[in-house]
Amino acid sequence: MIHYTPLSELDIFPNEEKKESVMFHQSKNCHVKCRDTEGGRKQIVQVLSTDPAHYMDPSLQPGQWLDS
């Protein structure tokens, strides 16, 4: 089951051991919170939008990689 919430992933599942580089990025006129990986790629963690269409876009789903 998927539960959509405005809370951050870290608010629900706190992880003190691993310090990740989190950044905000704009893709397709939608702001997303991304995890910056070692290879310089960005993986979507959270969609930050008030437009319901952004949440239905498969390329903006959490876990997807952003095009460089």
C-alpha angles and dihedrals in degrees: 000000000000119000117197114207137160089230120105120252088241092054089059099034108027113201113189097169099063120055109200129189107242122186138173120239137176117229125170091352090304128111115229134180110232138192112227111220130203093259092057093254121134123225120196114244101169139004113227107197143117092211111096090207090068090060091052094051107104092208091060098050119121111269094034120121120238120234112247 
